[in-house]
Every structure is written in structure tokens, then in C-alpha cells.
Amino acid sequence: MFRKTILCIGAGYVGGPTMAVIAKHCPEYKVVVVDINPKRIAQWQSDKLPIYEPGLDEVVFATRNRNLFFSTDVDSHIESSDIIFVSVNTPTKTFGQGAGKAADLQYWEKTARQILKNSSTGKIVVEKSTLPVRTAAAMERILNSNEKGIHFDVLSNPEFLAEGTAIADLESPDRILVGARNTDSGQNALEQIVEIYAHWTPREKIITSNVWSSELSKLVANAFLAQRVSSINTISALCEKTNADIEEVSRAIGMDSRIGPKFLKAGVGFGGSCFKKDILNLAYIAETYGLTEVSRYWEQVVEINSYQQDRFVRIIVNSMFNTVAGKKIALFGFAFKADTGDTRESPAISIAQSLMDERAVLSIYDPKASEGITPELVDYEGRFSVEHSPVSAADGAHAIIIATDWAEFRDYDYSAIFEKMEKPAFIFDGRNILDHQKLYEIGFSVHRIGRPPLSRLA
Ligand SMILES: NC(=O)c1ccc[n+]([C@@H]2O[C@H](COP(=O)([O-])OP(=O)(O)OC[C@H]3O[C@@H](n4cnc5c(N)ncnc54)[C@H](O)[C@@H]3O)[C@@H](O)[C@H]2O)c1
């Protein structure tokens, strides 16, 4: 017999790992994860989970069918739960008012109505998805304008995990944030959520706030992280013009304790499903409150990200004698970062598309994201191949492009790869992760971000 039942609606990159870790540390709670996508649920129930995350398999396999359950039956599980985390997707709106910027809250609102329809008792509803500030107010209005006489508390508990390190981040978070109303019922609900995390997180790391601060903090955290990436990338462009070296500049500024060393790695820009959508959402919210300058400031972070990718493609084409038409180019990495199979908003997508627009023929290799490649490039069918080894990707290629910071890319036998390539052979390291001097000595012309090229051509 379980003490309480926790339900999570949405079995994605956040819902699955988060609930698995809660189930692991709270064996007295029953944790059920539901989704409208039957394929995803079947994968969560199988030996091959729908997402790749280091350490995820162990946690899920240890808890599944003990106190962690996956189901497509959303309605009946709503009724039997005490606490409902909502972790459905909140993409950018593609239509109507705010198209291209605002959050599309249709999945969110449908979920609220579904919770209401299937509840005969009041429940705690927790926003786990990233949402515009003040969404909880709308949720409360929908949920509490009922004729059943039941009351719902809506709390905000944004997720700060990063893909690729999700389990480590969940096991040992920098902080847990829970926002609630300052009412007796709101504070009681807040205590119940804090109690869950207190099973494994030191109390001082669990911080509480009002609902609006909590909702806004998640958007701001992502905006600040992305802004650091764009900031260092603007400086990489300046380094290339002045022979300064971005790695040296990053190290020098990162040792300033007021700045800190993280997120100062220049590269082809940020990707993933969150940064762009959350910044645009923040900018849109500012705009709707008439804060035009604030909105423009944050929009620039996204513009610089596109600029950096365009700039990288220009460097590739210019270095390869101003044409890549008909040339085979190997793209190493398609996931938006290392240690994930997630390709959403990956910089590799726009780089691949721009090169294929220039008529290059791509052979793409990624250790974990092969399945995501073809769906992201549907309009380019026949102009690229998905390879299952780096050697076959580079065979006969004129150039290798590093688009993802997978550690294994450092360890390849580049002498053997060089032998099989067309000459002159180029490497464009969009993540600055390889041993450039060694590659140069093998015979490659090496181009990197924010550092002088090691070019074998006059
Ligand atoms: N991915 C991340 O790294 C990350 C980190 C922190 C926060 N977030 C936020 O968490 C939220 C979820 O992100 P994600 O990456 O897990 O998304 P996701 O697309 O991987 O998963 C969302 C899931 O919700 C399901 N869903 C949608 N509507 C539903 C409904 N009405 N009933 C049941 N299931 C439904 C979808 O089928 C999907 O499986 C987003 O708001 C995102 O911004 C994501």
C-alpha cells in the first residue's frame, strides 16, 4: 500500500527521468507517468527506453513495476492521484497572435481541463513544464471555476536538469525551486512538494518563492545561460579578425570569480528544445507589457546564435575554394550536444541545410542520434546519407565538420581517416574539441572557432 500517488502527465525528456528519480528515492509513493503517445509509453515499458541519458536505464529498471509505472490511461490515473506534475511540451506558437515567439499553451490548457473533468476530489497540480510567468493564474481559473466544489492548488516547480547530465542533475541538483500561493492551502501544498525532494536533497538547496518568481526564474535561467553562449560567440568572431585566441580569452575571463568559467566555450551556438523557445517567450512577455527595449535585448541572443551558424558555414565554403557543390562532406555529430540523442533545434540542422543548399553531399554520423537525422532533413532527401561509423562517413570526403562535442570524436584514428579522404583534406572543428596541432601534422587544414586556422594552403 502506497502513502500517496504522484502522477506525471507527459513522459518526455523531463517527465520520464524526473519521475524515475523521485520513484527511486520515495519508495513509499506510487509514481505513475502517463502520455498520449502510445509508442513512447511502450518504449518506457521496454528494454530500450525512448531517450538516451547516462544512468537513466539503471534508475528506470530498478524502479519500474516496483513503484514506477507507465501508462496511456490518463483519465483514470488523474482520478486516483494526489499530486499531479504536468510536464507536457510547451513549444513556440506557430500561428496567430505571438506566432514565432509566444508559448503555445494549447497542450497545457487541454491538460488542465482534462484534470478537472476527471477529478472528484481536489488535488495539487504542479507546473513542471516551462511556462510564461502568470500561467498558474490561468490554470487556477480553469480548475477552480468548477461546480463540483473542489479546490486545486497550482504550484510551480520548474525543472533545471540539462539533457546529457539529467540523472546527475536530478540526483544532485544545484537547487530545487517551488513556488506557491501565500495561502494556508498553498503553503500546505508547498510543504508536500518540498517533502518529496527532501528525501534526497539537502533542505538548504530547496528554495521556495511566490508562484510568479518561480515561473519567471526558469525562463531567466535559460536566457542567462544562452546569453553567455552568444556573448562568447560574438567575441570568437572578433578573435578571428584580430588573431586573439578565444580559448585564451575564455580562460582569462572565466577565472574572474564574478564571471566564472562555465558556458564560456565558443562554438557553433546553442541548440536543444528549450533555449530558443524560452528566450523568445521571455522577449514576447516583455513586449506584451510594453517593455520593448527589454524584449529587443533578449531577441539579440537568438539572432547572434543564427549569425554564428551562418558564419561557420561561410568559413567552410570560403576555405574550400568558395564552392562545395558536388563535394562529399562528413558531418560528425547531429545531436544538439554530447551525451544525448536529442536533435531538436540542433545547430547541426541549419549547418547541414546550408551546406546542402550549396549543393554539398553530406554523410552524417552521430553515435546516438542517427534516428533523428532523416526526420530533421525531410526536404533534403537524396542529398545526404546517415552513416553508422565515422570511417564510412569520411571515406572519400573533402572535409569533416565537428558539429557536436561528443568525447569519442577526440579519440578517432585521424591518420587512417585522412588516408581515405580527398586531398586537400579539411577539418572544421565547430566545437574546438580536437587536438588541432596533431591533425595539422597529419596533413589536415584545420579551421576552428575564434582561433587562427592551421592552414596548409598558402
Ligand atoms: N528537455 C529539457 O531538457 C527540459 C529541461 C527543463 C525543462 N523543460 C521543459 O519541460 C517541458 C517538457 O519538455 P520535454 O523535453 O520533456 O518535452 P517532450 O516533448 O520530450 O515531452 C512532452 C510529452 O508530453 C506529452 N503530451 C503532450 N500533451 C499531452 C497530454 N495532453 N496528455 C499527456 N501527454 C501529453 C507528449 O506526447 C510528450 O511525450 C517543456 O515545457 C520544456 O520546456 C525541458
Ligand as a Chemical Component Dictionary entry (heavy atoms), coordinates in Angstrom:
data_LIG
# 
_chem_comp.id                   LIG 
_chem_comp.type                 NON-POLYMER 
_chem_comp.pdbx_formal_charge   0 
_chem_comp.three_letter_code    LIG 
# 
loop_
_chem_comp_atom.comp_id 
_chem_comp_atom.atom_id 
_chem_comp_atom.alt_atom_id 
_chem_comp_atom.type_symbol 
_chem_comp_atom.charge 
_chem_comp_atom.model_Cartn_x 
_chem_comp_atom.model_Cartn_y 
_chem_comp_atom.model_Cartn_z 
_chem_comp_atom.pdbx_ordinal 
LIG N1  N1  N 0  14.173 18.874 -22.332 1  
LIG C1  C1  C 0  14.776 19.549 -21.362 2  
LIG O1  O1  O 0  15.992 19.493 -21.192 3  
LIG C2  C2  C 0  13.974 20.397 -20.416 4  
LIG C3  C3  C 0  14.578 20.857 -19.251 5  
LIG C4  C4  C 0  13.817 21.629 -18.371 6  
LIG C5  C5  C 0  12.508 21.946 -18.679 7  
LIG N2  N2  N 1  11.943 21.504 -19.833 8  
LIG C6  C6  C 0  10.539 21.833 -20.095 9  
LIG O2  O2  O 0  9.742  20.704 -19.735 10 
LIG C7  C7  C 0  8.607  20.588 -20.623 11 
LIG C8  C8  C 0  8.629  19.231 -21.280 12 
LIG O3  O3  O 0  9.815  19.128 -22.052 13 
LIG P1  P1  P 0  10.297 17.738 -22.669 14 
LIG O4  O4  O 0  11.629 17.991 -23.277 15 
LIG O5  O5  O -1 10.129 16.668 -21.651 16 
LIG O6  O6  O 0  9.194  17.563 -23.814 17 
LIG P2  P2  P 0  8.871  16.251 -24.643 18 
LIG O7  O7  O 0  8.309  16.699 -25.931 19 
LIG O8  O8  O 0  10.049 15.325 -24.634 20 
LIG O9  O9  O 0  7.731  15.534 -23.773 21 
LIG C9  C9  C 0  6.449  16.025 -23.611 22 
LIG C10 C10 C 0  5.482  14.849 -23.620 23 
LIG O10 O10 O 0  4.186  15.327 -23.275 24 
LIG C11 C11 C 0  3.247  14.535 -23.993 25 
LIG N3  N3  N 0  1.953  15.216 -24.014 26 
LIG C12 C12 C 0  1.574  16.346 -24.669 27 
LIG N4  N4  N 0  0.297  16.653 -24.417 28 
LIG C13 C13 C 0  -0.173 15.693 -23.566 29 
LIG C14 C14 C 0  -1.417 15.460 -22.934 30 
LIG N5  N5  N 0  -2.446 16.272 -23.117 31 
LIG N6  N6  N 0  -1.548 14.380 -22.137 32 
LIG C15 C15 C 0  -0.493 13.535 -21.947 33 
LIG N7  N7  N 0  0.711  13.721 -22.500 34 
LIG C16 C16 C 0  0.885  14.778 -23.314 35 
LIG C17 C17 C 0  3.870  14.366 -25.349 36 
LIG O11 O11 O 0  3.328  13.260 -26.045 37 
LIG C18 C18 C 0  5.361  14.175 -24.983 38 
LIG O12 O12 O 0  5.702  12.807 -24.867 39 
LIG C19 C19 C 0  8.721  21.763 -21.589 40 
LIG O13 O13 O 0  7.959  22.824 -21.096 41 
LIG C20 C20 C 0  10.193 22.125 -21.529 42 
LIG O14 O14 O 0  10.411 23.484 -21.830 43 
LIG C21 C21 C 0  12.654 20.723 -20.701 44 
# 
loop_
_chem_comp_bond.comp_id 
_chem_comp_bond.atom_id_1 
_chem_comp_bond.atom_id_2 
_chem_comp_bond.value_order 
_chem_comp_bond.pdbx_ordinal 
LIG N1  C1  SING 1  
LIG C1  O1  DOUB 2  
LIG C1  C2  SING 3  
LIG C2  C3  SING 4  
LIG C2  C21 DOUB 5  
LIG C3  C4  DOUB 6  
LIG C4  C5  SING 7  
LIG C5  N2  DOUB 8  
LIG N2  C6  SING 9  
LIG N2  C21 SING 10 
LIG C6  O2  SING 11 
LIG C6  C20 SING 12 
LIG O2  C7  SING 13 
LIG C7  C8  SING 14 
LIG C7  C19 SING 15 
LIG C8  O3  SING 16 
LIG O3  P1  SING 17 
LIG P1  O4  DOUB 18 
LIG P1  O5  SING 19 
LIG P1  O6  SING 20 
LIG O6  P2  SING 21 
LIG P2  O7  DOUB 22 
LIG P2  O8  SING 23 
LIG P2  O9  SING 24 
LIG O9  C9  SING 25 
LIG C9  C10 SING 26 
LIG C10 O10 SING 27 
LIG C10 C18 SING 28 
LIG O10 C11 SING 29 
LIG C11 N3  SING 30 
LIG C11 C17 SING 31 
LIG N3  C12 SING 32 
LIG N3  C16 SING 33 
LIG C12 N4  DOUB 34 
LIG N4  C13 SING 35 
LIG C13 C14 SING 36 
LIG C13 C16 DOUB 37 
LIG C14 N5  SING 38 
LIG C14 N6  DOUB 39 
LIG N6  C15 SING 40 
LIG C15 N7  DOUB 41 
LIG N7  C16 SING 42 
LIG C17 O11 SING 43 
LIG C17 C18 SING 44 
LIG C18 O12 SING 45 
LIG C19 O13 SING 46 
LIG C19 C20 SING 47 
LIG C20 O14 SING 48 
# 
